[in-house]
């Protein structure tokens, strides 16, 4: 098999690193999956994911910083949506990936995955 040089630029690499960072937290993943279905208000997301509004605010700020969600002012409130139409299909594809997980991995204090 012949190696073909990647066409990824430094910008692509940085974008994927930010996407990976966003996916490294279960709450942020929950937000992205929820917003994949429909835009939402932070309070609704917090309730659906079982976290405080402060936690949700911090996670949304992170996702905004990563460029994955956009805040849309709506009167005195703000709702959130995915920032790009390619994000939902990318999440759908990631959900189709089947990973082998070691039986003892991510169980207890010996976990080195996180």
C-alpha positions in Angstrom: 0.0 0.0 0.0 1.4 3.4 -1.0 1.5 6.2 1.5 -0.3 9.4 0.3 0.7 12.6 2.0 -2.1 14.2 4.0 -3.9 17.3 2.7 -4.7 18.3 6.2 -3.3 21.8 7.1 -2.3 23.1 10.5 -5.8 24.6 10.6 -7.4 21.2 10.0 -5.2 19.6 12.7 -6.2 22.3 15.2 -9.9 22.0 14.4 -9.8 18.2 14.9 -7.9 18.7 18.2 -10.6 21.0 19.4 -13.3 18.5 18.3 -11.4 15.8 20.2 -11.3 18.0 23.3 -15.0 18.6 23.1 -15.7 14.9 22.9 -13.5 14.2 25.9 -16.2 15.2 28.3 -19.5 13.3 28.7 -21.5 16.5 29.3 -20.2 18.2 26.2 -20.9 15.0 24.2 -24.5 15.1 25.6 -24.8 18.7 24.5 -23.6 18.0 21.0 -25.9 15.0 20.6 -28.9 17.0 22.0 -28.2 19.9 19.6 -27.8 17.5 16.8 -31.6 16.9 17.2 -32.6 20.5 17.7 -31.5 23.9 19.0 -32.1 24.4 22.8 -31.9 26.8 25.7 -29.1 26.2 28.3 -31.7 25.6 31.0 -33.4 22.9 29.0 -30.0 21.3 28.2 -29.0 21.4 31.9 -32.2 19.7 32.9 -32.1 17.1 30.2 -28.5 16.2 31.1 -28.9 16.4 34.8 -26.3 19.1 35.5 -26.5 22.5 37.1 -26.9 25.7 35.0 -23.4 26.8 36.0 -21.9 23.5 34.7 -23.9 23.9 31.5 -22.8 27.5 31.1 -19.1 26.4 31.4 -19.6 23.5 29.0 -21.3 25.8 26.4 -18.5 28.3 26.7 -16.0 25.5 26.0 -18.0 24.3 23.0 -18.3 27.9 21.7 -14.6 28.3 22.1 -14.0 25.2 20.1 -16.2 26.6 17.4 -18.8 23.8 17.6 -21.9 25.6 18.9 -23.2 29.1 18.3 -25.2 31.3 20.6 -28.3 32.9 19.2 -29.9 35.8 21.2 -33.6 35.6 21.5 -35.0 38.5 23.4 -33.7 38.2 27.0 -32.6 34.6 26.5 -30.1 32.9 24.3 -30.5 29.5 22.6 -27.8 27.3 21.2 -27.3 25.4 17.9 -24.5 23.5 16.2 -22.2 26.0 14.5 -21.9 24.2 11.2 -24.2 21.9 9.3 -21.4 19.3 8.9 -21.2 18.6 12.7 -24.4 16.6 12.9 -23.5 14.2 10.1 -20.0 13.9 11.6 -21.5 12.9 15.0 -23.8 10.4 13.2 -20.7 8.8 11.6 -18.9 8.7 14.9 -21.9 6.9 16.5 -21.6 4.2 13.8 -18.0 3.4 14.8 -17.7 0.2 16.7 -14.8 0.2 19.1 -13.3 -2.7 21.0 -13.2 -1.8 24.7 -11.0 -3.8 27.1 -13.2 -5.5 29.7 -11.4 -3.9 32.7 -10.8 -0.5 31.0 -12.3 2.6 32.5 -13.4 0.8 35.7 -12.1 2.1 38.9 -9.0 4.0 39.9 -6.6 2.2 37.5 -8.3 3.8 34.5 -5.8 5.6 32.3 -8.2 6.4 29.5 -9.4 9.7 30.9 
